[in-house]
Amino acid sequence: MSVAGKARKITTNTLQEMKSVGEKITMLTAYDYSLAKLVDKGGVDVILVGDSASNVMAGNDTTVPITLEHMIYHAQCVVRAVDRALIVVDMPFGSYQGNSKAALDNAIKIMKESGGHAVKLEGGAEIVESIKRILSAGIPVMGHLGLTPQSIYKFGTYTVRAREDEEASKLISDAKLLEEAGCFAIVLEKIPAELATKVSEAISIPTIGIGAGAGCDGQVLVLHDMLGITMDFSPRFLRRYLNLSEQIESAINSYVDDVRCGDFPNDDEQY
């Protein structure tokens, strides 16, 4: 039986084993109990309680506004639902940059209050001191390089990152730095596939791609995007497995019609 097929809980060590045998890692976001339960039952290895909740749950244009308390709330909901998957919680913007002591305090708060299994931070050399300090407390850290949405106001666009040699070279250097610091995995977002493959081969820890091609050790998508709940986001890397937006709207329209015409509830649906 494959590593991922075992009934035991997924841990950071499991992911390392999967990379060592060439078994792909699956990761999806979740922010609430009901959907997290379905994601876990579906066999996903890692559930990311992403700061993308700022977009899909709160309706913000960016991930910047979401707070530490919001992230802890969403993580608590997910933790209650999950039996098998490794749960990684995004540290939100402002909770770890520039102050490694505050970063440690906030990471501890997330772990103690949410019950999550690890945290994720965006950035490379600029935040390595925060990563090291969090790791010193025994908290597993997942890195995130390439397009880092928390820095959208710096980039000014969600376009593909690291196309130029200088930025590509820095990304490779940052990936090695995060590995040396002790991160157990790194998300590579929206970078050229050839570069992502090069990074994946250059480091011993797993890489999880989103818009980074098939050469990564695993893949992640935002759940609401791949289920077709959110339809206003259609990048090239997104594959929609359902069109729930249309199906849900149709179901609600049918309910409204049935109530208004007196068809619901019928004799079998009342006491």
N, C-alpha and C positions, 0 to 999 in steps of 0.2 A: 504494500500500500504506500502511496506517496506521502511525503511529509505533511502536505496540506490536507490530505484525506483522513489523517488520524483524528480521533475524537477529542484528543487532549487540547487544552487551551493553547492558542498561539502566543508565543513570547518573542522577545527580541532574538533569542538564540534560535528559535524556529526559523526566523527570516534568514539568519546567517546560514543555517543548514540548507534552506531552499536555494540560496544563491550558489552554494558549493556544489549542488547536484544539478544546477541549471533549471530548477523548477520556478516558473513565473509566480510572482506575488501579486495578489489582487487587493485593491484598496478602494473604498468608496467613502464619501462623507455621510454623516447622519447627524441630526440635531435634536431628535425627539424620540420618545420611547417606542411609539408604534412602528415607525419606519426602521429604526435601529434594530428592532426585533426581527423584522423581515430580512434586513441586510445580513444579520448574523446567521439566521436560518438558511440563507442562500449560499453560505459557504465562503463569504469574503474573509480574507485573512486579517486585514487591518481596517478598522473604522476610524476615520479622521473626523473628529469634532472640529470642523474647520471654521475659521473666522469668516468664511464665505456665508455663514449664517447671517452676517450683516447684510448681505445682498438678498439671499433667497428667503430668509425668514423675516427680516426687518424692513426690506425694501430700500436700503441705502444704496447709493451709487458706487461706493467703495467699501473696502473692509476696515477703513480707518476708524469709523465711529464706535465699533463694538467695544465693550468694556470687559474688564477681567471678570466682573460679577456676571455679565451676560454669558461669557464662555463657561464659567463654572456651572451656571444653571443648565445650559444645554448639555454639558458633559454629564451632569448628574442624571438627567433624563436618559441619556444613552447607556450609561453604566447599569442602570436598573434593568435594561432590556437584554443585555449581552451575556452569553454564556461562554463563547468560544474565541471571538476575535480579540486581537490586541487593540486597545483603545488609545489613540494618540490625540492630544488636545493642543490646538493652536494657542500659543501665547499671543495676545492681541497687541496691536501697535501701542507703543509707549510703555509696555510692561517689562521690557528687558534691554532696550537700547540705551547705551550711555552710562548705565549704572549697574554694575554686576551684582552688587549687594541687593539692590531692589529686584533684580532679575531672579536671584535665588529666593528671596522672600515670596515673590509672586508665583514662582514655580512650586514652591512648597505649599502655598495656599491652594493652588489648583489641585495638586495631588491629594492633600488632606481632605479638602471639601468636596471634591468631585468623585474620587475613587478611580480616576483614570490611571493608565499604565505608563504614560510617557508624555512628553511635551514636544512641540515643534516650534522652531525659531527660524525666521527668514534672515539670510545674510551670511557672509563669509568672515574675512579677517576683521571686519568692523565690529563684530559681536562675539568673537571667539572667547574673550575674557568672561562674558556672561555665560557662554556654553560651558566653559571649564568649571566655573563656580557652581553651576547647577549640577553638573556631573559629580562634583566633589561631595555632594549630598546624597549620591546614589540614585539620582533621578535620571532615567534614560532620556536622551535627546535625539530627535530626528532633525536633520538640517534641511534647508530649502534654498536652492540656488537657481539662477536664471532669472526669469520674470518673477519678481517678488511683489505681489499686489499691494502690500503695505507701503511700498515706496513709489506708488503710482504718481504722486505729485512731483517726485524727483525725475522719474522717467518721462512723464507727460503723455504716455501712450502704452497700450497693452501689446505692442508689436513684438515680434520675435527678438529675443536677446542673443548676444554673443555671436553675431554674424561676423564681426570684425575680429582680426587676429588678436588685438590687444585685450579685448573683453573676453575672448575665448580662452586666452592664456591665463587670465586672472581667474576665470571660473574653474579651470583645471587645478590651479594652485589652491583655490579656496576649498575645493572638494578634498584634496589631499590634507589640507589643514584641518578640516572638520573630522576627517577620519582619524588623524593623529590626536586630535583633542578627545576623541572617544565617542563621537556620534555613532549610533547603531545603524543608521540609514540616512539617505539624502533624497529629497524630492528634487527632480530637475524639471522645471517648468518652461515650456515654450522656448526651446533652444533647438538649433539644427540637429537632426537625427544623427548625423555623422559625429558631431561633437559629443552628444549624449552617449553614444556607443564607446567613444574613446575614453570618456570619464568612467563609464561602467567597467571598462577593462583595466583602468589604471588604479582603481581602488578595490579593496577587499570587502567593503561593506556594501549592502544592497542599494541600488538606485531605483527610485520610483518615478516614472515619467508621466507627465501630462503635457501633451503636445511636444514630446521629445523623441518620438519614434519608437520602434520595436526593439532597439538594442538595449533598453533599460532592463533591469532585473524584475520590474513589476510595473503596473499601471494604476493610475488613480483618476477618477472622474467625480464631479459633483453629482450627487444622487439625483437632485431635482432636474439637472440638465439631461442626464442619460435616460431618465424616465419620461422626459417630455412634459414635465410639470411647468418648467420655465421655458418659454419659446423665443424670448428676445435675445438669446445668446447662441450664436451659431458659428463658432470657429471651426476651422478645418479638422482639428483633432477630435471633435466631439462626434460620437456615434450615438444616436438616439435609439434605444431599444424598445421604447413605447412612445405613444403620443397620448399621455394621460391628460394633458390639458384639454384636448378635444373630447376625450371620452368622459371626463369629469363634467365638463360643461354640458354635454349631451344628457348625462344622467340627471343633472340638476334641472335642466329644462323639462325633462320627462316628469320629475317629481312635482315641479311647479304646475305643470299641466294637469297631472292626476289629482292634485289637491283642489285646484280651481274647478275642475269639472265634476268633483265629487266621487271620483273613482278610488281615491285613497283616503282613508282606509276602507277596504271592503269588508264583507261579513266575516271572512276568515282572519282578518287582521285587527279584530277588536274582541273585547271580553263581554 
